[in-house]
């Protein structure tokens, strides 16, 4: 059975504007260290932040998905995480070797099939 993580607001910036997207809390919590690599920082929404759903942010070209493989040989798992568009050019190299849910990320790539919403 899959573990459900609490949904919390995550802030990211794009062209000087700050946006808030509600995502599962796997970016900085639970022994994960991928906040800085993906550009998604945990934070609440305030009056100066534009709030969007994750699917709307993807449709508008503000965030993208990155597929990661994590865990030791023989027990590898895959997951997809959201990444701010401003970090897409460097996320593949910077996320490899970091921790995701207490497990080391061994590889990262962009998904071949694009799913909007």
N, C-alpha and C positions, 0 to 999 in steps of 0.2 A: 504494500500500500504506500502510495506517495505521501511524503510529508508536506503539509501546507504551511507556508510561512506567512506571517502577518503582513498585510498590505500597508505600506507607509508612503508618505510623499518623498520624492527625490527631486532635487533641484539640479538643473544644468543650464548653461548659458549658450546662446547662439546669436552671433552678430550683435552683442551688447545687451540683448534682452534675456531675462531670466525666466525660465519655465519650470513648472512643477508637474510631475507625472507620478501617478500612484502605481508603485511596483512592489513586488515581493521584497521583503527585507533581507536580501542575500548579498548585498553589495558591500556593506561594511560590518555587518553583524555576523554572529555564528562562526567566528574564525575565518572570515573572508577578508581579503585585502585588495579588492579590485575597484574600489571607489575612484582612486586617482587615475587608474588606467582607462576606465570607461567614461569618466567625467560626470558620473551620477553621484551626487552627494546627498546624504540623508538630510532632510529638513522639511519643515512644515510650510504650508502656503501662507503668504501674507498678502497685503493689499497691493504690493508692487510686483507680484509674480503672476504670470499668466498660467492658469491651470488647464491641463489637457489630459485626455485619456491616452493610454499608451498607443492605441490604434490610431487616434487622431494625430498624434505626434509622428507616427510612422508615415501616415498618408501625406502629411505636410512636409516630409523630408527633414525633420528635426532630429530624429533618432533612427538608428538601424540596429539590426541584430547581429550578434557574433556567436558562433557555435564554439564551445570549448569542450575539451576532453580532459578529465581530471581523475586522479587516483593512480594507484600502483599497477604494474603489469599484472594481468589476470583479473583485476577488479576495476577496470576502467569504466567510467560513466560519462555521458555527454549531457550538456545543458546548453540552453540558449539564453544569453543575457543581452540587455539593451545597452547601447552605447550612443553617446552624443555624437552628432555628425562632425563636430570640430575635433574629435579624438579618433575618428575612423582611420585616418592615415597612419597613426602610430599605435593603435590598440593591439594589433597582432603581435608585434615585437615586445610590447611592454607588459602584456598580460601573462605571457608564458613564464612559468616559474613562480608566479604568485599563488596564494592560497585561495581556494574556493570551498567554503563549507568544511574547512579543516583538511582539505586534500590538495595536493599540488597540481596546478594546471600544466599538463604536458604538451598540449597543442591547442591552437586556435585558428579558426578560418571563418570566412563569410559563407553563410548557407547558400547553396546553389539555387534553391527554389525560393522565390520571394513571396511571402504571404502578407498581404495588407489587411490589418484588422483582424 
